[in-house]
Amino acid sequence: MSDFLKDGLARNYLAGSWVEGDAGAHLAVEDPGNLDHVADCAKAGEETLAHALNAARTSFERGDLADMAPSERARLMLRIAGEIRNIADEGALLLCRESGKTLDAARDEFIEAAQYFEYYGGVADKIEGKSIPLGPDYVDYTIYEPFGVSAQIVPWNFPVSIAARSLAPSMAAGNSTIIKSPELDPLALAMLGVALDRAEVPAGSVSILNGIGADLGARLVASSEVDQIVFTGSVPTGQHILKSAADTVTPALMELGGKSAAVVFDDADLDTLMTSLQSGIFYNAGQVCSAMARVLVHRSIYDQAVERAAALANGLSVGHGRDNPEHTPLISAHQLNQVETITQAARQTGARVAAGGTRLDRAGHFMAPTILADVDPNSPVAQREIFGPVTCFTPFDSEADAIALANGTEFGLVAGIFTRDLARAHRVARKLRAGQVFVNEWFAGGISTPFGGVGKSGFGREKGLEALYNYVRTKNIAISLKG
Ligand code: NAD
């Protein structure tokens, strides 16, 4: 892997080569599980970005991907998938160290990234248009064209799989792509360039640049050389990018934050709920956009549910990600401070701390797995995205109350329903303001099921066939046969 990481310095993958970039001081990447220094990362500045934009445009105009026979593009993507699988073990070690997540979760990210290339590789030659009947004197049809240069900004919570989630459909559609890695854990994503390179992607069709969001990210999305923006991250950054995209009238896909609720009816299986709660709010230390951030429980089983959730939280094993514990650190000291502050403030608005509530006294950015009970649904802790291992329990009395509470934030990413009554599940699912509803299993679904937000959770969909149509635009061709 020395090609991307040399003498402790990770570099930018630019038009098929590894370059240091021109943005001065390197990023120092820390291990959140023990505060060790992992590596430095070279940053791309104005000149490197200009080079990447130029290479992306040249590759697109040369038709490197867009004019490649679709079946050949499909094979290229399957080769990429294979190369990602080949680097998964080594990549997982790096991702585990830089992000704090478990080694198993880090490996799963690489495998999921490979699966995106397999899935979209399988549809690269099936992006079919329509023939539209205009009578005997015309032939009319639509085709789906790539946009051109797609700029993709990636967050730190799942840097490898989220990057692949957008890059794979973008490539399948024939776009050139420039990815901006997250500054807190850029290393494993930079390593994806190794797989791209070994699979022999056309030079310039994909670049992965490292740098600060407000600098490199802002310059990338503001460039008039960019034809489409894909942003996954927080609401304030998304709003900022949308304002910039308005200036250049560039289409943008927004995958933003969430405050998703599980609605637990009186006939729910509490064992099933606890299994979902563990993955829903404690996987990746709760740093998941679609985390189970609120749990609304029918009053008749509320006390029992809170008690079981508290026991679950208190019983989780804690440690460095390389040992695959059940609970891992947050990404940074800043993130830990934010999570602890909002959790502490919840007491002032009447919340009861049933488990956790503070940071853990050990090296690394560890927040205790936290269950807040009796949370006022209008309080900040119930309304704001916390992005940590903290969930909020609130009781409800009727189905109508539950729906109103679940829909009572400005977000709408996912929602969950726990009940044995599938007629009720179907009825309530239709009323929930969310892009995806899980019934009896949080995170049910996968790479083939469309995912995205409502309200401030964003717009557009990733995953599945639906996502492919975010990466193309429709052209109609009308041919007169009269002459
Ligand atoms: P963030 O908004 O701080 O940063 C996301 C990315 O944007 C980073 O790469 C950052 O460098 C870049 N950035 C920052 N300022 C920028 C600017 N002015 N112009 C261009 N780029 C800029 O978010 P984060 O803290 O990295 O990630 C956590 C957030 O992401 C949470 O809100 C979470 O819910 C959300 N998220 C959403 C999804 C989804 O699919 N809906 C998935 C994962 C994370």
Residues whose N, C-alpha, C, O or C-beta is under 5 A from the ligand:
A	BS01	NAD	I153 V154 P155 W156 K180 S181 P182 E183 G211 I212 G213 A214 G217 A218 T232 G233 S234 V235 T237 H240 E255 L256 G257 G258 C289 S457
